[in-house]
Amino acid sequence: MEPQLQGQVETLTKSQIRSARKKEIWKNIKKNKLIYLMILPGFIYFFIYKYIPMYGLVIAFQNYQPYLGITGSEWVGFEHFHRLFTGSDFWMIFRNTLVLFGLQLFIYFPIPIILALMLNEVRHHMYKRTIQTLIYIPHFMSWVVIVSVSFVVLTLDGGIVNGMLEYFGFQPINFLMNDSWFRPMYILQVIWREAGWGTIIFLAAISAVDPQLYEAARMDGANRIRQMWHITLPAIKSVIVILLILKIGDVLELGFEHVYLLLNASNREVGEIFDTYVYTAGLRQGQFSYSTAVGFFKGIVGLILIIFANRLAKKFGEEGVY
Amino acid sequence: MVEDRSLGSKLFNITNAILLGIIALITVLPFLHVIAASFTTSAELAAKKFVLFPTTWSFDAYRYIFSTDTILKAMGVSIAVTLGGTMWSMLMSTLMGYGLSRRDLVGRRYITFFVIFTMLFNGGMIPTFLVVQQTGLMNSLLALIIPVSINAFNMIILRSFFQNLPDGLEESAKIDGCNDFGILFRIVIPCSKPAIATISLFYAVTYWNTYMHAILYISDSSKWPVQVLLRQIVVLASGLNYDGAAYTDIPPPEQTVKMATIVVATIPVLLVYPFLQKYFAKGALLGSVKG
């Protein structure tokens, strides 16, 4: 009998605790009702414009007809995904996405690091600030401006680059309509716009390095380049690794605007990526369900990559991004 | 730190400084060229190809682009969207950011996750398009603002900043009889000027540069922001468009006209930039460390 009694007493206290807690929570909510009121507009925004579209993904499994809506449209299962994976377009987009990502990883990624190392070695404070001010500028220009400036510089119609080519006796090149120039143009524009801005985080990491380390290295006879190599670079290694990992989580995020602005009929084979494909197939050609399926596939792969990348980043002893 | 004054070190300094100078020049030369070329005659541009300082000044390009009200209208749209959008987004983000910064709030972690999850996964272009359509925003300038009311990243930066303010501030205000809105608007916001300035500028630049949402949601060309018009004038006139149709029926605008359009679309950012660079850098750091 005794253990039973004990059990009863225990459940009693548990439920008491629970109700006391509930009261506590209610009290807290009441006390903070103005705070909830502040959060409400944002909450509604995220619900309507972020979560309802997630629900809208179900049209990937339908033959969505705008006049029938989600509830009235016919369900077709995985038909659109099947079409995507068996169609020839899929491999073209997949390849293009991977190539552009590879360019970002192998060509773009090291540049901000090198720039940050160089900037860190500038002893003249004003000069350093001036350089920084100048190389940050393109980051604040829209992709339209970046692409437009490239176009007026590269055009056959009196652009400076072709002017120089002709001056030195070369044939002018139609950069804008030539599919072999799409990728170089893409990555050069990425570098131009983002490399300077990308130095910020590395410079912050460098500024945390203990100056005594440099002094000690100098005692040991290390010149400036060796100090850079043996002290600065190892000191920011963890930041580099983390950013590299996080970049991998962003494989599919190449930027709709930039690629879309560069695309034309003659470079589609090398330039079409998931985002631009969703736009043309969906909004230009009205294939809502099919292009939603494409976007869904991209979203799921992206999510997996981000979670994976973040895990990896945490493993390297950092906080991760979220 | 004692400076290293060896010859090698000096040589290193000089080489490094020169290299960086060249890089910085290469970065801004194209912009300088475009600005200078917009102020010269087509003849000079055609002859010299590259202009850094016009020998013959001419405002023809500007006279031409302002001869109709197309650009002025687009500027008006962009300015309205930038001012209205920035204020709206700041209001929404500050309210939510402050709310979520209160540690005693029940459910705050769930709501934060609710927001952060949208940074990892979203419905994508088509389902979002359908929601924008169903909420009646198509072809309205509000379509450029309402669907992007809060940038989750910016909101989180604000939240982190508010969280780091000393608790005593709020307590003393409470004792003086302030309610939560009073605390936010009279105490917290005035104490958070650097964060508020940074995030406002991030929003303003984004709104000024808005392009994708305009091509998605605005089909009426009289409501186009500057960026869309710029693409129309420079990118499309430079060759084929995406659908493969050549723009042969319209004579391509003269180079100087293109240059002038670029300048006009960039001026607000160029004007604001030098004054606020220090805020931008600080804000970006805040974001990258706290995320």
Interface residues (C-beta under 8 A of the other chain):
Chain A: I25 N28 I29 N32 L34 I35 Y36 M38 I39 P41 G42 F43 Y45 F46 I48 Y49 K50 Y51 I52 P53 M54 Y55 G56 L57 I59 L115 M118 L119 E121 V122 R123 H124 Y127 T130 I131 Q132 T133 L134 I135 Y136 I137 P138 F140 M141 S142 W143 V144 V145 V147 S148 V149 S150 F151 V152 V153 T155 D157 G158 G159 I160 G163 M164 L176 M177 W192 G196 W197 I200 I201 A204 P211 Y214 E215 R218 N223 R224 I225 F256 E257 Y260 L261 L263 N264 A265 S266 D275 V278 Y279 T280 G282 L283 R284 F288 S291 T292 G295 F296 K298 G299 G302 L303 I306 I307 V321 Y322
Chain B: M1 V2 E3 D4 S6 G8 S9 F12 N13 N16 A17 L19 L20 G21 I23 A24 L25 T27 V28 P30 F31 H33 V34 A37 L45 A46 K49 F50 M92 S93 L95 M96 Y98 G99 L100 R102 D104 L105 V106 I111 F114 V115 I116 T118 M119 L120 F121 N122 G123 G124 M125 I126 P127 T128 F129 L130 V131 V132 T135 I146 P147 V148 S149 I150 A152 M155 N179 D180 F181 L184 V205 W208 N209 Y211 M212 L216 Q227 V228 L230 R231 V234 V235 S238 G239 L240 N241 Y242 D243 G244 P252 Q255 K258 M259 T261 I262 A265 T266 V269 Y273 P274 Q277 F280 A281 A284 L285 S288 V289 G291
